[in-house]
């Protein structure tokens, strides 16, 4: 499974509420890669969580899910745009 396929599966599971983020507050394996969740807090409580890959040999992006805004990002970019092929660069060349 490529990094993109892995991230796509993870993002879909997050959005379909199949990702049990509480299980990963300590580093655990998720489909063969170790990941860890850090809750996102504001003054009035928790609004989501971030996911990072502490032991990855390959460079892995950070995911953030804000359930209050229903916003999922990969490296601060919309997850679908991050995973889509960069068509804009190809059109310019």
Order of alpha helices (4+ residues) and beta strands (2+ residues): alpha-beta-beta-beta-beta-beta-beta-alpha-alpha
